[in-house]
Amino acid sequence: MNSDSPPFDYVDGDPRYPTIVDALDAAAELRPDRVALICEDRQLTFAEYRRAAAGMARHFSGRYPPGARVALVMGNGIETAVAMMGAYAARLQIAPLNPGYTDPELARLIADVAPAAIACSPELAERVAALDDGGTGPDILRVGAAELDVWRWAADDTQSLPADRPLPEDRCVMFFTGGTTGLPKGAEHVHGSYDAFCRQTHALWRFDFDRDTILNVAPMFHIWGHHFSVVFPLFIRATMVIVPRYRPDLVIADLVRHRVSVFAGGPAAIFLGLLGSEAMADADLGALRYSLAGGSPCPADLLERWKARTGNEILEGLGMSEGAPVCLNPTHGAKKRLSVGLRPPDTVIEIVDLESGTRVLPAGERGEIRVRGPQFTIGYRGRPEETAEAIRDGWLHTGDIGYLDEEGYLFLVDRKKELILVGGFNVYPREVDETMTDHPAVAEAAAVGVPDDFLGEAVCVFVALQPGASASVDALLRHAEENLAKYKQPKAIHILDALPKKGPGKIDKLALKEMAG
């Protein structure tokens, strides 16, 4: 079925920006003294933000040609936003990487990106440099130190953005998502997709220009954290409160202190953590108008508890590393609980059969969700086969299973891919499996997702050992800790004589899920 209900249209008078750099320029001209970014005890106005980004851009453009790639290994912070905007203004493509990855994980991704430079926080520079054994790899740029002093640029009123701006069709970013080879793949986006994202989001989530204060806790290397820290706040000239790391008591303190009106919470685990904090009991959240969720479904009990405590409903939406938004529950109009909402303008959603992926199904029937619109990826860098598998005849096949109701609201049911969703982060079982089989005692490994009250899901791994080999569960857990980011690490490991199989040697993960309970 095609979602034929009339979509929410674009808001009359919303600006069109060829790139997000132009949005920064406009914000600095229209509201130079309005606070743009806050992180802990530091802040930048829009005018200072533009000057800082200009300084970064001129540093980049003096060294790297347009189209060069820059990997970013940085946590959440003002410097990260400046580095991203500076790279965009210099017509570079960024690849944000999770600094919480282990050294082997980071090294693989950096090799895949093949960047001209790696921009990192000063405290990470030594670690990042050590990943390049030969010393002949990309430049290491310590953002916030020495010649990359963001605050010096912000205070320098001679700084101006380069006149040679990127074009809407220029590549600007790649967000990493899972690949069939076990190595994550970079979903590439062009500058024009940001304009689509902003205007489509504002069509359904109608926040106010020059008024709102947004707080985001998601990591800025993730599409949700990036889009709600760097992109959308510039579009509506909102004050952006950046939280360096998620701690419920600190998040609540910032919500109260800065009179936050829009909380871009993300996955359900974030909201559960806040509700479970003692700081929530007497927190004054009277300024909070909207709470936004995405990354993992919110159970009905959570929706009810959040509304009872804050007075506002959680608005769920659906996006993916390949593009956002797919659907949003509107701020103005009917919302449906447990639905991820309605399609935005210029977006088409169809539910197709799982076998061929071409037969369009009627309302209420479950199948794979495929989408089409200007906000989605142009493909996976260096992965032509996987690009061809995901994008067919202009349709992006999401791998998610769902259905549309008669009014065009989308409901998620399951995931066609066997990914595990841990606190809003995608864990791809094959990557965990391959990491565990790197242990010399392990012959086979299979990771499955198990329910977790706090994170939604957790990783559980089953292994079969090599003939005659021995290994304890503790030793295997240590191996996982040394080679996998924390959210990918198994909550439990079970050693079996042999893994159950179905067909010609295929591991029966359904049987393993049943064993895991």
Secondary structure as UniProt FT lines:
FT   TURN            12..13
FT   HELIX           20..30
FT   TURN            32..33
FT   STRAND          35..39
FT   TURN            40..41
FT   STRAND          42..45
FT   HELIX           46..61
FT   TURN            62..63
FT   TURN            66..67
FT   STRAND          69..73
FT   HELIX           78..89
FT   TURN            90..91
FT   STRAND          93..97
FT   TURN            99..100
FT   HELIX           103..113
FT   STRAND          117..120
FT   HELIX           122..124
FT   HELIX           125..130
FT   TURN            133..134
FT   STRAND          139..142
FT   TURN            143..144
FT   HELIX           146..148
FT   HELIX           150..154
FT   TURN            157..158
FT   TURN            168..169
FT   STRAND          171..177
FT   TURN            180..181
FT   STRAND          185..190
FT   HELIX           191..204
FT   TURN            209..211
FT   STRAND          213..216
FT   TURN            220..221
FT   HELIX           223..226
FT   HELIX           227..231
FT   HELIX           232..236
FT   STRAND          239..242
FT   HELIX           248..257
FT   TURN            258..259
FT   STRAND          262..266
FT   HELIX           268..275
FT   HELIX           278..280
FT   TURN            281..282
FT   TURN            286..287
FT   STRAND          290..293
FT   HELIX           300..310
FT   STRAND          314..320
FT   TURN            321..322
FT   STRAND          323..328
FT   TURN            337..338
FT   STRAND          341..342
FT   TURN            345..346
FT   STRAND          348..352
FT   TURN            354..356
FT   TURN            363..364
FT   STRAND          367..372
FT   TURN            374..375
FT   STRAND          379..380
FT   TURN            381..382
FT   HELIX           384..390
FT   STRAND          391..392
FT   TURN            393..394
FT   STRAND          395..404
FT   TURN            406..407
FT   STRAND          410..415
FT   STRAND          420..422
FT   TURN            423..424
FT   STRAND          425..427
FT   HELIX           429..437
FT   TURN            440..441
FT   STRAND          442..452
FT   TURN            453..455
FT   STRAND          456..465
FT   TURN            467..468
FT   HELIX           473..483
FT   HELIX           486..488
FT   STRAND          492..496
FT   STRAND          501..502
FT   TURN            503..505
FT   STRAND          506..507
FT   HELIX           509..516
//
